[in-house]
Amino acid sequence: MANHQEPFDVLIVGQGASGYTAALYAARYQMRPVIFGAIFGGETATGGLIENYPGYLEIDGFDLMLKFREQAEKYEVPIISEDVVSAVQRDDCIEVTTNEGNVYTGASIILAVGRERRKLGLEHEDEWTGRGVSYCSTCDAPMHRGNAVGVVGGGDAAVKGAVLLSKYADKVYIIYRRDRFTRPEAANLRQLEARPNVETLFSTTVVELTGENGLSGVVLDRPYEGSAELALDGIFIEIGADPRVGLARQLGLELNGLDEIVVDQFGKTRVPGVFAAGDVTNASGELKQTITAAAQGAAAATSAYEYVSVHGNRCAVHAIGFEAA
Ligand SMILES: Cc1cc2nc3c(=O)[nH]c(=O)nc-3n(C[C@H](O)[C@H](O)[C@H](O)COP(=O)(O)OP(=O)(O)OC[C@H]3O[C@@H](n4cnc5c(N)ncnc54)[C@H](O)[C@@H]3O)c2cc1C
């Protein structure tokens, strides 16, 4: 356990797209940022091929995140490969403790910790993510031209995902454990009904993912057209995601009904000196993508810069770029 006396201007929690972009912007504002995270790259790094990040016709998500990191490293942003387990605000100073028991302080903090995807909990689910198993229709639908795909779930995300997928795939099966839809918006259900190549298997659950080195089908808990086995080129698991709000709760932040951190368009929370960006926030509604996360990281860093410019770094001993107030 160590107490790292030298305080930072901004503590950035999360090594994903929003965290790295915040780090880049903060460093270019001549702040003294530090970025934390035991896992490199966030969801983008494990999301497989990215075809909708401007500037790249296509790029592997892991390679894209390596570029994010390279850019932060160019500005010598320290990267601490530890998770933050607690955060407290004392006077004008924020103190975080990592899973290794190390303590760091900063004048401001940006929470960029993303969301935890809900999973089916089936064998191969993690292993085949990006090889037939996906959690994001917006991201991966165009890869399924002419295919047969399944969508697991019955909420708005599942219905909207199925509508999008039906524009690429030949056949889309929605596999839903309940006997009817109750949660999707009426407009989305109307769109779904208008798609001739979508079929909904109600009261049905996926019990097994099948394939060799990637998904080639699923086993259902009740037969469809006489067989429990359904051949699929891809399966989209759209059963929700939980924002990681443990630190937000510790810092007393406001959460909305979806448990997302409430921020304004500049990444400000209701607590001065505390900012948030990316998928953990309500900032871009349902459109949670690498580009929106990155943009919010830039906005949050700008807000942190303005905050520290005005307030100074009151916990600073050697802060670079700001005089202790
Ligand atoms: C399978 C899949 C495919 C996708 N494909 C695309 C695509 O093609 N195009 C696209 O634009 N978007 C895609 N997305 C969405 C995109 O990946 C996310 O919107 C984006 O990664 C969100 O970035 P973020 O920084 O907000 O969060 P994340 O990427 O989730 O990063 C958050 C990071 O914070 C870390 N963390 C959490 N808690 C702590 C803590 N206490 N201390 C330190 N670190 C912590 C996490 O480990 C993680 O590394 C995809 C998502 C998935 C799941």
The ligand as a MOL file (V3000), in Angstrom:
LIG
                    3D

  0  0  0     0  0            999 V3000
M  V30 BEGIN CTAB
M  V30 COUNTS 53 58 0 0 0
M  V30 BEGIN ATOM
M  V30 1 C -19.4380 -6.4080 -28.8140 0
M  V30 2 C -19.4400 -4.9170 -28.9810 0
M  V30 3 C -19.1510 -4.3920 -30.2060 0
M  V30 4 C -19.1400 -2.9990 -30.3690 0
M  V30 5 N -18.8750 -2.5090 -31.6040 0
M  V30 6 C -18.8690 -1.1730 -31.7880 0
M  V30 7 C -18.6330 -0.6310 -33.0770 0
M  V30 8 O -18.4540 -1.3580 -34.0590 0
M  V30 9 N -18.6170 0.7200 -33.1880 0
M  V30 10 C -18.8340 1.5520 -32.1290 0
M  V30 11 O -18.7720 2.7680 -32.3050 0
M  V30 12 N -19.1030 1.0620 -30.9110 0
M  V30 13 C -19.1260 -0.2700 -30.7070 0
M  V30 14 N -19.4370 -0.7830 -29.4880 0
M  V30 15 C -19.7700 0.1440 -28.4020 0
M  V30 16 C -18.4930 0.7710 -27.8390 0
M  V30 17 O -17.5290 -0.2420 -27.6420 0
M  V30 18 C -18.7960 1.4810 -26.5350 0
M  V30 19 O -19.8120 2.4440 -26.7590 0
M  V30 20 C -17.5550 2.2010 -25.9970 0
M  V30 21 O -16.5380 1.2540 -25.7400 0
M  V30 22 C -17.8640 2.9630 -24.7200 0
M  V30 23 O -16.6790 3.5160 -24.2440 0
M  V30 24 P -16.5250 3.9230 -22.7140 0
M  V30 25 O -15.1730 4.5070 -22.5880 0
M  V30 26 O -17.6740 4.7330 -22.2840 0
M  V30 27 O -16.6490 2.5630 -21.8930 0
M  V30 28 P -15.8460 1.2080 -22.0030 0
M  V30 29 O -15.3170 0.9780 -23.3630 0
M  V30 30 O -16.7480 0.1790 -21.4320 0
M  V30 31 O -14.5980 1.4200 -21.0490 0
M  V30 32 C -14.7440 1.5340 -19.6770 0
M  V30 33 C -13.4840 1.0130 -19.0220 0
M  V30 34 O -13.5220 1.3370 -17.6280 0
M  V30 35 C -12.9950 0.2380 -16.9150 0
M  V30 36 N -13.4350 0.2890 -15.5280 0
M  V30 37 C -14.6360 -0.0240 -15.0170 0
M  V30 38 N -14.6490 0.1640 -13.6810 0
M  V30 39 C -13.4280 0.6390 -13.3630 0
M  V30 40 C -12.8110 1.0200 -12.1340 0
M  V30 41 N -13.4780 0.9710 -10.9770 0
M  V30 42 N -11.5240 1.4410 -12.1460 0
M  V30 43 C -10.8530 1.5140 -13.3150 0
M  V30 44 N -11.3730 1.1470 -14.5080 0
M  V30 45 C -12.6440 0.7310 -14.5190 0
M  V30 46 C -13.5140 -0.9780 -17.6670 0
M  V30 47 O -12.7430 -2.1210 -17.3540 0
M  V30 48 C -13.3210 -0.5020 -19.0970 0
M  V30 49 O -12.0320 -0.8250 -19.5610 0
M  V30 50 C -19.4310 -2.1580 -29.2770 0
M  V30 51 C -19.7120 -2.7060 -28.0380 0
M  V30 52 C -19.7220 -4.0650 -27.8870 0
M  V30 53 C -20.0190 -4.6630 -26.5390 0
M  V30 END ATOM
M  V30 BEGIN BOND
M  V30 1 1 1 2
M  V30 2 1 2 3
M  V30 3 2 2 52
M  V30 4 2 3 4
M  V30 5 1 4 5
M  V30 6 1 4 50
M  V30 7 2 5 6
M  V30 8 1 6 7
M  V30 9 1 6 13
M  V30 10 2 7 8
M  V30 11 1 7 9
M  V30 12 1 9 10
M  V30 13 2 10 11
M  V30 14 1 10 12
M  V30 15 2 12 13
M  V30 16 1 13 14
M  V30 17 1 14 15
M  V30 18 1 14 50
M  V30 19 1 15 16
M  V30 20 1 16 17
M  V30 21 1 16 18
M  V30 22 1 18 19
M  V30 23 1 18 20
M  V30 24 1 20 21
M  V30 25 1 20 22
M  V30 26 1 22 23
M  V30 27 1 23 24
M  V30 28 2 24 25
M  V30 29 1 24 26
M  V30 30 1 24 27
M  V30 31 1 27 28
M  V30 32 2 28 29
M  V30 33 1 28 30
M  V30 34 1 28 31
M  V30 35 1 31 32
M  V30 36 1 32 33
M  V30 37 1 33 34
M  V30 38 1 33 48
M  V30 39 1 34 35
M  V30 40 1 35 36
M  V30 41 1 35 46
M  V30 42 1 36 37
M  V30 43 1 36 45
M  V30 44 2 37 38
M  V30 45 1 38 39
M  V30 46 1 39 40
M  V30 47 2 39 45
M  V30 48 1 40 41
M  V30 49 2 40 42
M  V30 50 1 42 43
M  V30 51 2 43 44
M  V30 52 1 44 45
M  V30 53 1 46 47
M  V30 54 1 46 48
M  V30 55 1 48 49
M  V30 56 2 50 51
M  V30 57 1 51 52
M  V30 58 1 52 53
M  V30 END BOND
M  V30 END CTAB
M  END
